[in-house]
Amino acid sequence: MDNKLAGRGAGPGESPVIAGRTYVVTGSASGIGAATAALLRERGAKVIGCDLGDADIQADLSTPDGRRSLVDQVTEYGPIDAVLAIAGGGKTGLLETNYFGTVATLEGLRPLLAQSEAPRAVAVSSTSSLAPANERVLQACLDGDEAAAVAHINADPSLAGAAGAYGLAKRALNRWARRVAPTPEWAGAGIALNVVAPGIVDTPAASWIFASEDVRTAVESASPQPFGGFPGRPEWIAELICWLGGTDNRFVTGQVIFADGGAEAATIGDLHWR
C-alpha cells in the first residue's frame, strides 16, 4: 500500500486500496463509466468525472481540441493516481472517440499520472474487437494517422457501425495497449496499463440491441454469454476496472481482459494457444 493511503486510513465502507486516491474517469455520466465513478466514490476515492455533459470536466474526445481540453482541465486539478478511460460508443466519430480519443487521454495524462506513488491506467475495449480486421485501418490507427484511418472508414460502407469502425477502434486499442504497456514510459515508470473488454452490458450505448427482440436474439446468438447471462450489468465491469486501477494490482499489466460472461471463449475457443 502506498504511503498516502497508509497515512489516511479507510473509513467505514471505504476500501484501503482505493480510499484517498484520485481517479480520472472518462464517460462518467452514464453506463459503465457512471457505475465505476459511483463505486469509487463509495469506497472513498476522489473522482474527476469527464464526459460530454453532466461531469466535472466537459470535453468531446472525438476532436483534437476536445482531447487537449480534457488534458488541460485535468492538469488544473493537480496530482492524480489513476486514469480510467471508459468513454466510447457513440453513433458518429466511432474511430475518433474510441481509439484516438482514448489514446490521447492516456498519453496526455501519463506524465501527470507518473507522479503518483501507485499509478494505474485502464482503458475499456469491447468484444466487438474480435470482429474481422481491416489492416489498413488498424495500421493507420497505430501509426497515429487519424486522417488516413477515417478516410479508409469513409471509403468503405461495410466498415460503418459496430461491426466496422467501432470494432476496429477497439481492436486497435487492444493492440496499442499491448505494445506500449511493457515499455519504459509505462511499466518502466511503474504505471500498470490494462484493457477491459466487456461483452454486451445493459447501458444506454447498447440500448439499440434491446429495442428489437429480433436484434437482441441475433446478437445473443452471435455472442453468447453463458456465465452471468445476457446482458451483463455495468457494476460487474466496474468492479474489475476498480481492482485494476487500485493499489492491490501489483503485477498485472499489458492485459486485455474480456469481462463478457464467457463470450470471447465461446466465440474463438483456444485459438490463441494453438
TORMAR-949877 format. One record per residue (C-alpha): x, y, z. Coordinates in steps of 0.25 Angstrom, whole numbers, padded with zeros to 4 digits, always signed. Example, Ala and Ser with C-alpha at 12.3 -4.5 7.8 and 13.67 -1.06 7.14 Angstrom:
! residues 2
+0049-0018+0031
+0055-0004+0029
//
This chain:
! residues 274
+0000+0000+0000
+0006+0014-0003
+0009+0024+0008
-0002+0033+0005
-0013+0022+0007
-0005+0017+0019
-0006+0030+0026
-0020+0033+0023
-0027+0021+0027
-0040+0016+0021
-0053+0020+0027
-0066+0011+0029
-0070+0006+0015
-0057+0010+0009
-0046+0002+0002
-0032+0003+0007
-0027+0001-0007
-0036+0012-0013
-0039+0022-0002
-0031+0035-0003
-0027+0033-0017
-0031+0042-0029
-0037+0036-0041
-0040+0042-0055
-0052+0035-0061
-0056+0038-0075
-0070+0034-0079
-0074+0037-0065
-0089+0042-0068
-0095+0028-0072
-0093+0013-0073
-0080+0006-0069
-0073+0020-0066
-0085+0024-0057
-0084+0011-0049
-0069+0012-0048
-0070+0026-0043
-0081+0023-0033
-0073+0011-0027
-0060+0018-0026
-0067+0030-0018
-0074+0019-0009
-0060+0014-0006
-0054+0027-0002
-0047+0032-0015
-0048+0046-0021
-0053+0045-0035
-0051+0055-0046
-0063+0051-0056
-0061+0054-0071
-0072+0054-0081
-0079+0062-0092
-0088+0067-0081
-0092+0065-0066
-0078+0064-0062
-0067+0071-0055
-0060+0073-0068
-0067+0074-0081
-0060+0070-0094
-0062+0064-0107
-0052+0053-0109
-0055+0051-0124
-0048+0064-0127
-0033+0068-0125
-0038+0081-0118
-0046+0073-0108
-0035+0064-0105
-0026+0075-0102
-0036+0082-0093
-0038+0070-0085
-0024+0068-0082
-0022+0083-0079
-0034+0083-0070
-0030+0070-0062
-0016+0076-0060
-0022+0088-0053
-0027+0078-0042
-0013+0074-0039
-0008+0060-0035
-0015+0048-0040
-0014+0033-0037
-0021+0026-0048
-0028+0029-0061
-0040+0020-0065
-0042+0023-0080
-0056+0018-0081
-0063+0028-0091
-0067+0021-0104
-0079+0016-0112
-0086+0027-0120
-0093+0028-0133
-0083+0037-0140
-0068+0039-0139
-0066+0024-0135
-0052+0023-0139
-0048+0037-0134
-0054+0035-0120
-0052+0020-0117
-0037+0020-0122
-0031+0033-0124
-0039+0040-0112
-0035+0028-0103
-0020+0028-0107
-0019+0043-0106
-0025+0043-0092
-0016+0032-0087
-0003+0038-0093
-0007+0052-0090
-0009+0049-0075
+0003+0039-0074
+0013+0050-0069
+0003+0054-0058
+0000+0040-0055
+0015+0037-0053
+0016+0046-0041
+0007+0036-0033
+0013+0026-0023
+0004+0015-0029
-0001+0020-0043
-0011+0011-0051
-0018+0013-0064
-0029+0005-0070
-0036+0006-0084
-0049+0000-0088
-0050-0008-0101
-0061-0018-0105
-0063-0032-0110
-0066-0024-0123
-0051-0024-0125
-0052-0039-0129
-0059-0035-0142
-0051-0037-0155
-0040-0027-0156
-0037-0017-0167
-0021-0016-0167
-0021-0003-0174
-0030+0004-0163
-0022-0003-0152
-0009+0001-0157
-0013+0016-0159
-0018+0016-0145
-0005+0010-0139
+0003+0020-0148
-0005+0031-0141
-0010+0035-0155
-0025+0039-0151
-0028+0046-0165
-0024+0033-0172
-0031+0024-0163
-0044+0032-0164
-0043+0033-0179
-0042+0018-0180
-0054+0016-0172
-0062+0026-0180
-0058+0020-0193
-0064+0006-0189
-0079+0006-0185
-0076-0008-0180
-0068-0002-0169
-0079+0006-0163
-0085+0003-0149
-0082-0007-0138
-0077-0017-0148
-0067-0007-0154
-0062+0005-0149
-0065+0002-0134
-0059-0011-0134
-0047-0007-0142
-0045+0005-0132
-0046-0005-0120
-0036-0015-0127
-0026-0004-0130
-0027+0000-0115
-0024-0014-0111
-0012-0015-0120
-0007-0001-0115
-0008-0005-0101
-0001-0018-0103
+0010-0011-0110
+0012+0001-0100
+0009-0005-0087
+0023-0012-0085
+0031+0000-0089
+0040+0009-0081
+0029+0020-0082
+0019+0011-0075
+0023-0001-0068
+0037+0005-0066
+0031+0017-0059
+0023+0008-0050
+0010+0010-0058
+0001-0002-0060
-0007-0001-0073
-0018-0011-0075
-0031-0012-0084
-0044-0018-0080
-0053-0023-0092
-0067-0024-0087
-0078-0033-0094
-0092-0028-0096
-0095-0019-0084
-0108-0012-0080
-0104+0002-0083
-0110+0014-0091
-0100+0011-0102
-0105-0003-0104
-0120+0001-0104
-0121-0001-0119
-0119-0016-0117
-0131-0017-0107
-0140-0009-0115
-0144-0020-0124
-0146-0035-0120
-0140-0040-0133
-0127-0031-0131
-0126-0036-0117
-0127-0051-0121
-0118-0049-0133
-0107-0042-0124
-0108-0052-0113
-0107-0064-0122
-0095-0058-0129
-0088-0055-0116
-0094-0064-0105
-0091-0060-0090
-0092-0073-0083
-0087-0068-0069
-0096-0057-0063
-0106-0056-0074
-0110-0046-0085
-0108-0035-0083
-0097-0032-0073
-0098-0021-0062
-0089-0009-0062
-0085-0010-0048
-0079-0024-0051
-0070-0018-0061
-0067-0006-0051
-0062-0016-0040
-0051-0021-0050
-0048-0007-0054
-0046-0002-0040
-0038-0014-0036
-0028-0012-0048
-0028+0003-0044
-0025+0001-0029
-0013-0002-0021
-0016-0017-0020
-0012-0018-0034
+0003-0020-0033
+0007-0030-0044
-0004-0029-0055
-0001-0020-0068
-0002-0021-0083
-0014-0030-0082
-0027-0030-0090
-0037-0036-0080
-0050-0040-0086
-0061-0038-0076
-0072-0044-0084
-0079-0055-0078
-0070-0065-0086
-0074-0059-0100
-0059-0058-0104
-0056-0072-0100
-0069-0077-0107
-0066-0070-0119
-0051-0073-0122
-0048-0084-0113
-0034-0088-0111
-0029-0080-0123
-0018-0072-0116
-0012-0085-0110
-0010-0093-0123
//
